[in-house]
Amino acid sequence: MHFYGCKSLVSIHIPDSVTEIGSSAFSYCVSLASIHIPGSVTEIGEDAFYDHHPHLTIYGTPGSYVEEYAKRFKIKLEAE
């Protein structure tokens, strides 16, 4: 799944069947303000959100890999 450079994507809900988000998947998605990532995701590419919206919020499960990723890359995380 790649939305690289998508300028009109504002929000997305990743389905539970997804386990990995590739590198650059949402890079340069400058309008993406919220993304819901399920606990099933155990890998997110390092540059998955490169040059993202300044107020991007990841909605995810506390204690999950998603929380660890958000903290590492200083992206706001809200519990889902």
mmCIF file of the N, C-alpha and C atoms, coordinates in Angstrom:
data_MODEL
# 
_entry.id   MODEL 
# 
loop_
_atom_site.group_PDB 
_atom_site.id 
_atom_site.type_symbol 
_atom_site.label_atom_id 
_atom_site.label_alt_id 
_atom_site.label_comp_id 
_atom_site.label_asym_id 
_atom_site.label_entity_id 
_atom_site.label_seq_id 
_atom_site.pdbx_PDB_ins_code 
_atom_site.Cartn_x 
_atom_site.Cartn_y 
_atom_site.Cartn_z 
_atom_site.occupancy 
_atom_site.B_iso_or_equiv 
_atom_site.pdbx_formal_charge 
_atom_site.auth_seq_id 
_atom_site.auth_comp_id 
_atom_site.auth_asym_id 
_atom_site.auth_atom_id 
_atom_site.pdbx_PDB_model_num 
ATOM 1   N N  . MET A 1 1  ? 0.848  -1.162 0.000  1.00 0.00 ? 1  MET A N  1 
ATOM 2   C CA . MET A 1 1  ? 0.000  0.000  0.000  1.00 0.00 ? 1  MET A CA 1 
ATOM 3   C C  . MET A 1 1  ? 0.900  1.234  0.000  1.00 0.00 ? 1  MET A C  1 
ATOM 4   N N  . HIS A 1 2  ? 0.766  2.051  -1.027 1.00 0.00 ? 2  HIS A N  1 
ATOM 5   C CA . HIS A 1 2  ? 1.554  3.284  -1.107 1.00 0.00 ? 2  HIS A CA 1 
ATOM 6   C C  . HIS A 1 2  ? 0.672  4.433  -1.564 1.00 0.00 ? 2  HIS A C  1 
ATOM 7   N N  . PHE A 1 3  ? 0.788  5.537  -0.828 1.00 0.00 ? 3  PHE A N  1 
ATOM 8   C CA . PHE A 1 3  ? 0.077  6.757  -1.164 1.00 0.00 ? 3  PHE A CA 1 
ATOM 9   C C  . PHE A 1 3  ? 1.090  7.892  -1.331 1.00 0.00 ? 3  PHE A C  1 
ATOM 10  N N  . TYR A 1 4  ? 2.321  7.544  -1.644 1.00 0.00 ? 4  TYR A N  1 
ATOM 11  C CA . TYR A 1 4  ? 3.427  8.485  -1.771 1.00 0.00 ? 4  TYR A CA 1 
ATOM 12  C C  . TYR A 1 4  ? 2.993  9.714  -2.579 1.00 0.00 ? 4  TYR A C  1 
ATOM 13  N N  . GLY A 1 5  ? 3.153  10.872 -1.973 1.00 0.00 ? 5  GLY A N  1 
ATOM 14  C CA . GLY A 1 5  ? 2.893  12.124 -2.659 1.00 0.00 ? 5  GLY A CA 1 
ATOM 15  C C  . GLY A 1 5  ? 1.429  12.485 -2.839 1.00 0.00 ? 5  GLY A C  1 
ATOM 16  N N  . CYS A 1 6  ? 0.537  11.733 -2.248 1.00 0.00 ? 6  CYS A N  1 
ATOM 17  C CA . CYS A 1 6  ? -0.892 12.022 -2.390 1.00 0.00 ? 6  CYS A CA 1 
ATOM 18  C C  . CYS A 1 6  ? -1.212 13.330 -1.661 1.00 0.00 ? 6  CYS A C  1 
ATOM 19  N N  . LYS A 1 7  ? -1.670 14.297 -2.396 1.00 0.00 ? 7  LYS A N  1 
ATOM 20  C CA . LYS A 1 7  ? -1.931 15.624 -1.822 1.00 0.00 ? 7  LYS A CA 1 
ATOM 21  C C  . LYS A 1 7  ? -3.342 15.775 -1.248 1.00 0.00 ? 7  LYS A C  1 
ATOM 22  N N  . SER A 1 8  ? -4.264 14.887 -1.616 1.00 0.00 ? 8  SER A N  1 
ATOM 23  C CA . SER A 1 8  ? -5.653 15.054 -1.180 1.00 0.00 ? 8  SER A CA 1 
ATOM 24  C C  . SER A 1 8  ? -6.065 14.117 -0.050 1.00 0.00 ? 8  SER A C  1 
ATOM 25  N N  . LEU A 1 9  ? -5.212 13.180 0.351  1.00 0.00 ? 9  LEU A N  1 
ATOM 26  C CA . LEU A 1 9  ? -5.537 12.242 1.418  1.00 0.00 ? 9  LEU A CA 1 
ATOM 27  C C  . LEU A 1 9  ? -5.466 12.957 2.760  1.00 0.00 ? 9  LEU A C  1 
ATOM 28  N N  . VAL A 1 10 ? -6.596 12.992 3.479  1.00 0.00 ? 10 VAL A N  1 
ATOM 29  C CA . VAL A 1 10 ? -6.671 13.712 4.751  1.00 0.00 ? 10 VAL A CA 1 
ATOM 30  C C  . VAL A 1 10 ? -6.686 12.740 5.930  1.00 0.00 ? 10 VAL A C  1 
ATOM 31  N N  . SER A 1 11 ? -7.368 11.622 5.769  1.00 0.00 ? 11 SER A N  1 
ATOM 32  C CA . SER A 1 11 ? -7.510 10.647 6.843  1.00 0.00 ? 11 SER A CA 1 
ATOM 33  C C  . SER A 1 11 ? -7.607 9.254  6.234  1.00 0.00 ? 11 SER A C  1 
ATOM 34  N N  . ILE A 1 12 ? -7.096 8.260  6.958  1.00 0.00 ? 12 ILE A N  1 
ATOM 35  C CA . ILE A 1 12 ? -7.183 6.883  6.475  1.00 0.00 ? 12 ILE A CA 1 
ATOM 36  C C  . ILE A 1 12 ? -7.251 5.936  7.671  1.00 0.00 ? 12 ILE A C  1 
ATOM 37  N N  . HIS A 1 13 ? -7.980 4.865  7.487  1.00 0.00 ? 13 HIS A N  1 
ATOM 38  C CA . HIS A 1 13 ? -8.112 3.820  8.504  1.00 0.00 ? 13 HIS A CA 1 
ATOM 39  C C  . HIS A 1 13 ? -7.513 2.541  7.909  1.00 0.00 ? 13 HIS A C  1 
ATOM 40  N N  . ILE A 1 14 ? -6.402 2.094  8.458  1.00 0.00 ? 14 ILE A N  1 
ATOM 41  C CA . ILE A 1 14 ? -5.735 0.892  7.966  1.00 0.00 ? 14 ILE A CA 1 
ATOM 42  C C  . ILE A 1 14 ? -6.495 -0.327 8.509  1.00 0.00 ? 14 ILE A C  1 
ATOM 43  N N  . PRO A 1 15 ? -6.833 -1.294 7.663  1.00 0.00 ? 15 PRO A N  1 
ATOM 44  C CA . PRO A 1 15 ? -7.578 -2.470 8.136  1.00 0.00 ? 15 PRO A CA 1 
ATOM 45  C C  . PRO A 1 15 ? -6.719 -3.403 8.999  1.00 0.00 ? 15 PRO A C  1 
ATOM 46  N N  . ASP A 1 16 ? -7.384 -4.192 9.829  1.00 0.00 ? 16 ASP A N  1 
ATOM 47  C CA . ASP A 1 16 ? -6.705 -5.131 10.728 1.00 0.00 ? 16 ASP A CA 1 
ATOM 48  C C  . ASP A 1 16 ? -5.885 -6.181 9.994  1.00 0.00 ? 16 ASP A C  1 
ATOM 49  N N  . SER A 1 17 ? -6.169 -6.415 8.740  1.00 0.00 ? 17 SER A N  1 
ATOM 50  C CA . SER A 1 17 ? -5.444 -7.430 7.965  1.00 0.00 ? 17 SER A CA 1 
ATOM 51  C C  . SER A 1 17 ? -4.027 -6.981 7.588  1.00 0.00 ? 17 SER A C  1 
ATOM 52  N N  . VAL A 1 18 ? -3.728 -5.711 7.752  1.00 0.00 ? 18 VAL A N  1 
ATOM 53  C CA . VAL A 1 18 ? -2.401 -5.176 7.403  1.00 0.00 ? 18 VAL A CA 1 
ATOM 54  C C  . VAL A 1 18 ? -1.436 -5.416 8.562  1.00 0.00 ? 18 VAL A C  1 
ATOM 55  N N  . THR A 1 19 ? -0.242 -5.907 8.236  1.00 0.00 ? 19 THR A N  1 
ATOM 56  C CA . THR A 1 19 ? 0.777  -6.163 9.262  1.00 0.00 ? 19 THR A CA 1 
ATOM 57  C C  . THR A 1 19 ? 2.020  -5.298 9.090  1.00 0.00 ? 19 THR A C  1 
ATOM 58  N N  . GLU A 1 20 ? 2.127  -4.626 7.953  1.00 0.00 ? 20 GLU A N  1 
ATOM 59  C CA . GLU A 1 20 ? 3.329  -3.855 7.666  1.00 0.00 ? 20 GLU A CA 1 
ATOM 60  C C  . GLU A 1 20 ? 2.996  -2.652 6.785  1.00 0.00 ? 20 GLU A C  1 
ATOM 61  N N  . ILE A 1 21 ? 3.648  -1.534 7.078  1.00 0.00 ? 21 ILE A N  1 
ATOM 62  C CA . ILE A 1 21 ? 3.523  -0.332 6.260  1.00 0.00 ? 21 ILE A CA 1 
ATOM 63  C C  . ILE A 1 21 ? 4.927  -0.049 5.729  1.00 0.00 ? 21 ILE A C  1 
ATOM 64  N N  . GLY A 1 22 ? 5.068  -0.045 4.423  1.00 0.00 ? 22 GLY A N  1 
ATOM 65  C CA . GLY A 1 22 ? 6.378  0.081  3.794  1.00 0.00 ? 22 GLY A CA 1 
ATOM 66  C C  . GLY A 1 22 ? 6.982  1.469  3.898  1.00 0.00 ? 22 GLY A C  1 
ATOM 67  N N  . SER A 1 23 ? 8.277  1.518  3.663  1.00 0.00 ? 23 SER A N  1 
ATOM 68  C CA . SER A 1 23 ? 9.000  2.782  3.658  1.00 0.00 ? 23 SER A CA 1 
ATOM 69  C C  . SER A 1 23 ? 8.432  3.688  2.570  1.00 0.00 ? 23 SER A C  1 
ATOM 70  N N  . SER A 1 24 ? 8.256  4.939  2.891  1.00 0.00 ? 24 SER A N  1 
ATOM 71  C CA . SER A 1 24 ? 7.732  5.974  1.990  1.00 0.00 ? 24 SER A CA 1 
ATOM 72  C C  . SER A 1 24 ? 6.250  5.820  1.659  1.00 0.00 ? 24 SER A C  1 
ATOM 73  N N  . ALA A 1 25 ? 5.537  4.920  2.324  1.00 0.00 ? 25 ALA A N  1 
ATOM 74  C CA . ALA A 1 25 ? 4.126  4.668  2.013  1.00 0.00 ? 25 ALA A CA 1 
ATOM 75  C C  . ALA A 1 25 ? 3.277  5.937  2.048  1.00 0.00 ? 25 ALA A C  1 
ATOM 76  N N  . PHE A 1 26 ? 3.536  6.818  3.004  1.00 0.00 ? 26 PHE A N  1 
ATOM 77  C CA . PHE A 1 26 ? 2.763  8.051  3.133  1.00 0.00 ? 26 PHE A CA 1 
ATOM 78  C C  . PHE A 1 26 ? 3.667  9.290  3.068  1.00 0.00 ? 26 PHE A C  1 
ATOM 79  N N  . SER A 1 27 ? 4.854  9.145  2.512  1.00 0.00 ? 27 SER A N  1 
ATOM 80  C CA . SER A 1 27 ? 5.768  10.279 2.381  1.00 0.00 ? 27 SER A CA 1 
ATOM 81  C C  . SER A 1 27 ? 5.175  11.342 1.461  1.00 0.00 ? 27 SER A C  1 
ATOM 82  N N  . TYR A 1 28 ? 5.380  12.575 1.834  1.00 0.00 ? 28 TYR A N  1 
ATOM 83  C CA . TYR A 1 28 ? 4.903  13.743 1.085  1.00 0.00 ? 28 TYR A CA 1 
ATOM 84  C C  . TYR A 1 28 ? 3.376  13.814 0.989  1.00 0.00 ? 28 TYR A C  1 
ATOM 85  N N  . CYS A 1 29 ? 2.688  13.135 1.880  1.00 0.00 ? 29 CYS A N  1 
ATOM 86  C CA . CYS A 1 29 ? 1.219  13.260 1.979  1.00 0.00 ? 29 CYS A CA 1 
ATOM 87  C C  . CYS A 1 29 ? 0.953  14.433 2.917  1.00 0.00 ? 29 CYS A C  1 
ATOM 88  N N  . VAL A 1 30 ? 1.132  15.618 2.410  1.00 0.00 ? 30 VAL A N  1 
ATOM 89  C CA . VAL A 1 30 ? 1.132  16.824 3.232  1.00 0.00 ? 30 VAL A CA 1 
ATOM 90  C C  . VAL A 1 30 ? -0.235 17.202 3.808  1.00 0.00 ? 30 VAL A C  1 
ATOM 91  N N  . SER A 1 31 ? -1.310 16.576 3.344  1.00 0.00 ? 31 SER A N  1 
ATOM 92  C CA . SER A 1 31 ? -2.645 16.847 3.892  1.00 0.00 ? 31 SER A CA 1 
ATOM 93  C C  . SER A 1 31 ? -3.102 15.788 4.877  1.00 0.00 ? 31 SER A C  1 
ATOM 94  N N  . LEU A 1 32 ? -2.349 14.692 5.004  1.00 0.00 ? 32 LEU A N  1 
ATOM 95  C CA . LEU A 1 32 ? -2.744 13.594 5.889  1.00 0.00 ? 32 LEU A CA 1 
ATOM 96  C C  . LEU A 1 32 ? -2.640 14.041 7.340  1.00 0.00 ? 32 LEU A C  1 
ATOM 97  N N  . ALA A 1 33 ? -3.800 14.218 7.985  1.00 0.00 ? 33 ALA A N  1 
ATOM 98  C CA . ALA A 1 33 ? -3.838 14.714 9.353  1.00 0.00 ? 33 ALA A CA 1 
ATOM 99  C C  . ALA A 1 33 ? -4.107 13.619 10.376 1.00 0.00 ? 33 ALA A C  1 
ATOM 100 N N  . SER A 1 34 ? -4.720 12.501 9.948  1.00 0.00 ? 34 SER A N  1 
ATOM 101 C CA . SER A 1 34 ? -4.973 11.417 10.896 1.00 0.00 ? 34 SER A CA 1 
ATOM 102 C C  . SER A 1 34 ? -4.921 10.067 10.198 1.00 0.00 ? 34 SER A C  1 
ATOM 103 N N  . ILE A 1 35 ? -4.354 9.108  10.913 1.00 0.00 ? 35 ILE A N  1 
ATOM 104 C CA . ILE A 1 35 ? -4.267 7.746  10.403 1.00 0.00 ? 35 ILE A CA 1 
ATOM 105 C C  . ILE A 1 35 ? -4.516 6.793  11.561 1.00 0.00 ? 35 ILE A C  1 
ATOM 106 N N  . HIS A 1 36 ? -5.390 5.847  11.339 1.00 0.00 ? 36 HIS A N  1 
ATOM 107 C CA . HIS A 1 36 ? -5.705 4.821  12.325 1.00 0.00 ? 36 HIS A CA 1 
ATOM 108 C C  . HIS A 1 36 ? -4.918 3.577  11.941 1.00 0.00 ? 36 HIS A C  1 
ATOM 109 N N  . ILE A 1 37 ? -4.017 3.144  12.831 1.00 0.00 ? 37 ILE A N  1 
ATOM 110 C CA . ILE A 1 37 ? -3.173 1.987  12.557 1.00 0.00 ? 37 ILE A CA 1 
ATOM 111 C C  . ILE A 1 37 ? -3.470 0.924  13.607 1.00 0.00 ? 37 ILE A C  1 
ATOM 112 N N  . PRO A 1 38 ? -3.912 -0.260 13.174 1.00 0.00 ? 38 PRO A N  1 
ATOM 113 C CA . PRO A 1 38 ? -4.274 -1.303 14.138 1.00 0.00 ? 38 PRO A CA 1 
ATOM 114 C C  . PRO A 1 38 ? -3.050 -1.948 14.794 1.00 0.00 ? 38 PRO A C  1 
ATOM 115 N N  . GLY A 1 39 ? -3.291 -2.630 15.881 1.00 0.00 ? 39 GLY A N  1 
ATOM 116 C CA . GLY A 1 39 ? -2.227 -3.334 16.592 1.00 0.00 ? 39 GLY A CA 1 
ATOM 117 C C  . GLY A 1 39 ? -1.615 -4.464 15.791 1.00 0.00 ? 39 GLY A C  1 
ATOM 118 N N  . SER A 1 40 ? -2.270 -4.876 14.714 1.00 0.00 ? 40 SER A N  1 
ATOM 119 C CA . SER A 1 40 ? -1.735 -5.942 13.860 1.00 0.00 ? 40 SER A CA 1 
ATOM 120 C C  . SER A 1 40 ? -0.480 -5.500 13.104 1.00 0.00 ? 40 SER A C  1 
ATOM 121 N N  . VAL A 1 41 ? -0.259 -4.189 13.007 1.00 0.00 ? 41 VAL A N  1 
ATOM 122 C CA . VAL A 1 41 ? 0.920  -3.667 12.303 1.00 0.00 ? 41 VAL A CA 1 
ATOM 123 C C  . VAL A 1 41 ? 2.135  -3.807 13.225 1.00 0.00 ? 41 VAL A C  1 
ATOM 124 N N  . THR A 1 42 ? 3.107  -4.565 12.770 1.00 0.00 ? 42 THR A N  1 
ATOM 125 C CA . THR A 1 42 ? 4.309  -4.821 13.564 1.00 0.00 ? 42 THR A CA 1 
ATOM 126 C C  . THR A 1 42 ? 5.571  -4.288 12.894 1.00 0.00 ? 42 THR A C  1 
ATOM 127 N N  . GLU A 1 43 ? 5.398  -3.623 11.768 1.00 0.00 ? 43 GLU A N  1 
ATOM 128 C CA . GLU A 1 43 ? 6.543  -3.017 11.093 1.00 0.00 ? 43 GLU A CA 1 
ATOM 129 C C  . GLU A 1 43 ? 6.082  -1.805 10.286 1.00 0.00 ? 43 GLU A C  1 
ATOM 130 N N  . ILE A 1 44 ? 6.809  -0.701 10.453 1.00 0.00 ? 44 ILE A N  1 
ATOM 131 C CA . ILE A 1 44 ? 6.547  0.512  9.687  1.00 0.00 ? 44 ILE A CA 1 
ATOM 132 C C  . ILE A 1 44 ? 7.891  1.001  9.179  1.00 0.00 ? 44 ILE A C  1 
ATOM 133 N N  . GLY A 1 45 ? 7.991  1.201  7.877  1.00 0.00 ? 45 GLY A N  1 
ATOM 134 C CA . GLY A 1 45 ? 9.241  1.671  7.275  1.00 0.00 ? 45 GLY A CA 1 
ATOM 135 C C  . GLY A 1 45 ? 9.670  3.004  7.860  1.00 0.00 ? 45 GLY A C  1 
ATOM 136 N N  . GLU A 1 46 ? 10.957 3.170  8.002  1.00 0.00 ? 46 GLU A N  1 
ATOM 137 C CA . GLU A 1 46 ? 11.513 4.348  8.655  1.00 0.00 ? 46 GLU A CA 1 
ATOM 138 C C  . GLU A 1 46 ? 11.013 5.660  8.051  1.00 0.00 ? 46 GLU A C  1 
ATOM 139 N N  . ASP A 1 47 ? 10.911 5.744  6.749  1.00 0.00 ? 47 ASP A N  1 
ATOM 140 C CA . ASP A 1 47 ? 10.478 6.974  6.086  1.00 0.00 ? 47 ASP A CA 1 
ATOM 141 C C  . ASP A 1 47 ? 9.014  6.929  5.666  1.00 0.00 ? 47 ASP A C  1 
ATOM 142 N N  . ALA A 1 48 ? 8.222  6.112  6.324  1.00 0.00 ? 48 ALA A N  1 
ATOM 143 C CA . ALA A 1 48 ? 6.816  5.940  5.935  1.00 0.00 ? 48 ALA A CA 1 
ATOM 144 C C  . ALA A 1 48 ? 6.041  7.256  5.944  1.00 0.00 ? 48 ALA A C  1 
ATOM 145 N N  . PHE A 1 49 ? 6.407  8.180  6.830  1.00 0.00 ? 49 PHE A N  1 
ATOM 146 C CA . PHE A 1 49 ? 5.679  9.448  6.942  1.00 0.00 ? 49 PHE A CA 1 
ATOM 147 C C  . PHE A 1 49 ? 6.593  10.644 6.709  1.00 0.00 ? 49 PHE A C  1 
ATOM 148 N N  . TYR A 1 50 ? 7.610  10.467 5.884  1.00 0.00 ? 50 TYR A N  1 
ATOM 149 C CA . TYR A 1 50 ? 8.564  11.541 5.608  1.00 0.00 ? 50 TYR A CA 1 
ATOM 150 C C  . TYR A 1 50 ? 7.832  12.771 5.056  1.00 0.00 ? 50 TYR A C  1 
ATOM 151 N N  . ASP A 1 51 ? 8.170  13.933 5.573  1.00 0.00 ? 51 ASP A N  1 
ATOM 152 C CA . ASP A 1 51 ? 7.577  15.216 5.165  1.00 0.00 ? 51 ASP A CA 1 
ATOM 153 C C  . ASP A 1 51 ? 6.054  15.182 5.285  1.00 0.00 ? 51 ASP A C  1 
ATOM 154 N N  . HIS A 1 52 ? 5.592  14.766 6.446  1.00 0.00 ? 52 HIS A N  1 
ATOM 155 C CA . HIS A 1 52 ? 4.154  14.640 6.707  1.00 0.00 ? 52 HIS A CA 1 
ATOM 156 C C  . HIS A 1 52 ? 3.531  15.959 7.159  1.00 0.00 ? 52 HIS A C  1 
ATOM 157 N N  . HIS A 1 53 ? 2.224  15.966 7.258  1.00 0.00 ? 53 HIS A N  1 
ATOM 158 C CA . HIS A 1 53 ? 1.455  17.110 7.764  1.00 0.00 ? 53 HIS A CA 1 
ATOM 159 C C  . HIS A 1 53 ? 2.005  17.461 9.151  1.00 0.00 ? 53 HIS A C  1 
ATOM 160 N N  . PRO A 1 54 ? 2.186  18.724 9.464  1.00 0.00 ? 54 PRO A N  1 
ATOM 161 C CA . PRO A 1 54 ? 2.783  19.106 10.749 1.00 0.00 ? 54 PRO A CA 1 
ATOM 162 C C  . PRO A 1 54 ? 1.959  18.692 11.968 1.00 0.00 ? 54 PRO A C  1 
ATOM 163 N N  . HIS A 1 55 ? 0.685  18.434 11.790 1.00 0.00 ? 55 HIS A N  1 
ATOM 164 C CA . HIS A 1 55 ? -0.169 18.048 12.919 1.00 0.00 ? 55 HIS A CA 1 
ATOM 165 C C  . HIS A 1 55 ? -0.697 16.625 12.759 1.00 0.00 ? 55 HIS A C  1 
ATOM 166 N N  . LEU A 1 56 ? 0.055  15.782 12.078 1.00 0.00 ? 56 LEU A N  1 
ATOM 167 C CA . LEU A 1 56 ? -0.349 14.391 11.886 1.00 0.00 ? 56 LEU A CA 1 
ATOM 168 C C  . LEU A 1 56 ? -0.555 13.719 13.239 1.00 0.00 ? 56 LEU A C  1 
ATOM 169 N N  . THR A 1 57 ? -1.663 13.004 13.364 1.00 0.00 ? 57 THR A N  1 
ATOM 170 C CA . THR A 1 57 ? -1.942 12.215 14.558 1.00 0.00 ? 57 THR A CA 1 
ATOM 171 C C  . THR A 1 57 ? -2.134 10.766 14.140 1.00 0.00 ? 57 THR A C  1 
ATOM 172 N N  . ILE A 1 58 ? -1.420 9.878  14.818 1.00 0.00 ? 58 ILE A N  1 
ATOM 173 C CA . ILE A 1 58 ? -1.600 8.449  14.627 1.00 0.00 ? 58 ILE A CA 1 
ATOM 174 C C  . ILE A 1 58 ? -2.519 7.961  15.742 1.00 0.00 ? 58 ILE A C  1 
ATOM 175 N N  . TYR A 1 59 ? -3.557 7.244  15.367 1.00 0.00 ? 59 TYR A N  1 
ATOM 176 C CA . TYR A 1 59 ? -4.451 6.619  16.338 1.00 0.00 ? 59 TYR A CA 1 
ATOM 177 C C  . TYR A 1 59 ? -4.084 5.150  16.392 1.00 0.00 ? 59 TYR A C  1 
ATOM 178 N N  . GLY A 1 60 ? -3.710 4.681  17.577 1.00 0.00 ? 60 GLY A N  1 
ATOM 179 C CA . GLY A 1 60 ? -3.263 3.304  17.708 1.00 0.00 ? 60 GLY A CA 1 
ATOM 180 C C  . GLY A 1 60 ? -3.422 2.784  19.119 1.00 0.00 ? 60 GLY A C  1 
ATOM 181 N N  . THR A 1 61 ? -3.014 1.562  19.293 1.00 0.00 ? 61 THR A N  1 
ATOM 182 C CA . THR A 1 61 ? -3.144 0.877  20.578 1.00 0.00 ? 61 THR A CA 1 
ATOM 183 C C  . THR A 1 61 ? -1.943 1.163  21.480 1.00 0.00 ? 61 THR A C  1 
ATOM 184 N N  . PRO A 1 62 ? -2.185 1.646  22.707 1.00 0.00 ? 62 PRO A N  1 
ATOM 185 C CA . PRO A 1 62 ? -1.071 1.861  23.636 1.00 0.00 ? 62 PRO A CA 1 
ATOM 186 C C  . PRO A 1 62 ? -0.323 0.547  23.880 1.00 0.00 ? 62 PRO A C  1 
ATOM 187 N N  . GLY A 1 63 ? 0.994  0.633  23.958 1.00 0.00 ? 63 GLY A N  1 
ATOM 188 C CA . GLY A 1 63 ? 1.818  -0.535 24.195 1.00 0.00 ? 63 GLY A CA 1 
ATOM 189 C C  . GLY A 1 63 ? 2.148  -1.326 22.933 1.00 0.00 ? 63 GLY A C  1 
ATOM 190 N N  . SER A 1 64 ? 1.658  -0.872 21.799 1.00 0.00 ? 64 SER A N  1 
ATOM 191 C CA . SER A 1 64 ? 1.893  -1.584 20.544 1.00 0.00 ? 64 SER A CA 1 
ATOM 192 C C  . SER A 1 64 ? 3.138  -1.048 19.841 1.00 0.00 ? 64 SER A C  1 
ATOM 193 N N  . TYR A 1 65 ? 3.517  -1.715 18.774 1.00 0.00 ? 65 TYR A N  1 
ATOM 194 C CA . TYR A 1 65 ? 4.627  -1.255 17.943 1.00 0.00 ? 65 TYR A CA 1 
ATOM 195 C C  . TYR A 1 65 ? 4.336  0.148  17.405 1.00 0.00 ? 65 TYR A C  1 
ATOM 196 N N  . VAL A 1 66 ? 3.085  0.409  17.110 1.00 0.00 ? 66 VAL A N  1 
ATOM 197 C CA . VAL A 1 66 ? 2.675  1.716  16.578 1.00 0.00 ? 66 VAL A CA 1 
ATOM 198 C C  . VAL A 1 66 ? 3.036  2.830  17.556 1.00 0.00 ? 66 VAL A C  1 
ATOM 199 N N  . GLU A 1 67 ? 2.804  2.593  18.836 1.00 0.00 ? 67 GLU A N  1 
ATOM 200 C CA . GLU A 1 67 ? 3.155  3.584  19.850 1.00 0.00 ? 67 GLU A CA 1 
ATOM 201 C C  . GLU A 1 67 ? 4.666  3.813  19.869 1.00 0.00 ? 67 GLU A C  1 
ATOM 202 N N  . GLU A 1 68 ? 5.424  2.753  19.819 1.00 0.00 ? 68 GLU A N  1 
ATOM 203 C CA . GLU A 1 68 ? 6.884  2.844  19.800 1.00 0.00 ? 68 GLU A CA 1 
ATOM 204 C C  . GLU A 1 68 ? 7.362  3.656  18.594 1.00 0.00 ? 68 GLU A C  1 
ATOM 205 N N  . TYR A 1 69 ? 6.784  3.398  17.432 1.00 0.00 ? 69 TYR A N  1 
ATOM 206 C CA . TYR A 1 69 ? 7.148  4.109  16.209 1.00 0.00 ? 69 TYR A CA 1 
ATOM 207 C C  . TYR A 1 69 ? 6.834  5.602  16.346 1.00 0.00 ? 69 TYR A C  1 
ATOM 208 N N  . ALA A 1 70 ? 5.639  5.915  16.812 1.00 0.00 ? 70 ALA A N  1 
ATOM 209 C CA . ALA A 1 70 ? 5.229  7.318  16.955 1.00 0.00 ? 70 ALA A CA 1 
ATOM 210 C C  . ALA A 1 70 ? 6.173  8.072  17.888 1.00 0.00 ? 70 ALA A C  1 
ATOM 211 N N  . LYS A 1 71 ? 6.545  7.460  18.981 1.00 0.00 ? 71 LYS A N  1 
ATOM 212 C CA . LYS A 1 71 ? 7.466  8.098  19.919 1.00 0.00 ? 71 LYS A CA 1 
ATOM 213 C C  . LYS A 1 71 ? 8.840  8.319  19.279 1.00 0.00 ? 71 LYS A C  1 
ATOM 214 N N  . ARG A 1 72 ? 9.328  7.296  18.584 1.00 0.00 ? 72 ARG A N  1 
ATOM 215 C CA . ARG A 1 72 ? 10.653 7.374  17.972 1.00 0.00 ? 72 ARG A CA 1 
ATOM 216 C C  . ARG A 1 72 ? 10.740 8.498  16.951 1.00 0.00 ? 72 ARG A C  1 
ATOM 217 N N  . PHE A 1 73 ? 9.658  8.715  16.197 1.00 0.00 ? 73 PHE A N  1 
ATOM 218 C CA . PHE A 1 73 ? 9.678  9.725  15.143 1.00 0.00 ? 73 PHE A CA 1 
ATOM 219 C C  . PHE A 1 73 ? 8.914  10.999 15.512 1.00 0.00 ? 73 PHE A C  1 
ATOM 220 N N  . LYS A 1 74 ? 8.581  11.112 16.808 1.00 0.00 ? 74 LYS A N  1 
ATOM 221 C CA . LYS A 1 74 ? 7.947  12.321 17.352 1.00 0.00 ? 74 LYS A CA 1 
ATOM 222 C C  . LYS A 1 74 ? 6.667  12.702 16.605 1.00 0.00 ? 74 LYS A C  1 
ATOM 223 N N  . ILE A 1 75 ? 5.800  11.698 16.408 1.00 0.00 ? 75 ILE A N  1 
ATOM 224 C CA . ILE A 1 75 ? 4.499  11.907 15.802 1.00 0.00 ? 75 ILE A CA 1 
ATOM 225 C C  . ILE A 1 75 ? 3.466  11.724 16.906 1.00 0.00 ? 75 ILE A C  1 
ATOM 226 N N  . LYS A 1 76 ? 2.517  12.624 16.968 1.00 0.00 ? 76 LYS A N  1 
ATOM 227 C CA . LYS A 1 76 ? 1.498  12.559 18.016 1.00 0.00 ? 76 LYS A CA 1 
ATOM 228 C C  . LYS A 1 76 ? 0.725  11.247 17.932 1.00 0.00 ? 76 LYS A C  1 
ATOM 229 N N  . LEU A 1 77 ? 0.504  10.614 19.086 1.00 0.00 ? 77 LEU A N  1 
ATOM 230 C CA . LEU A 1 77 ? -0.249 9.364  19.156 1.00 0.00 ? 77 LEU A CA 1 
ATOM 231 C C  . LEU A 1 77 ? -1.441 9.548  20.078 1.00 0.00 ? 77 LEU A C  1 
ATOM 232 N N  . GLU A 1 78 ? -2.589 9.119  19.624 1.00 0.00 ? 78 GLU A N  1 
ATOM 233 C CA . GLU A 1 78 ? -3.797 9.098  20.443 1.00 0.00 ? 78 GLU A CA 1 
ATOM 234 C C  . GLU A 1 78 ? -4.236 7.650  20.570 1.00 0.00 ? 78 GLU A C  1 
ATOM 235 N N  . ALA A 1 79 ? -4.661 7.267  21.775 1.00 0.00 ? 79 ALA A N  1 
ATOM 236 C CA . ALA A 1 79 ? -5.133 5.897  22.001 1.00 0.00 ? 79 ALA A CA 1 
ATOM 237 C C  . ALA A 1 79 ? -6.438 5.665  21.261 1.00 0.00 ? 79 ALA A C  1 
ATOM 238 N N  . GLU A 1 80 ? -6.523 4.485  20.713 1.00 0.00 ? 80 GLU A N  1 
ATOM 239 C CA . GLU A 1 80 ? -7.733 4.103  19.982 1.00 0.00 ? 80 GLU A CA 1 
ATOM 240 C C  . GLU A 1 80 ? -8.568 3.185  20.824 1.00 0.00 ? 80 GLU A C  1 
# 
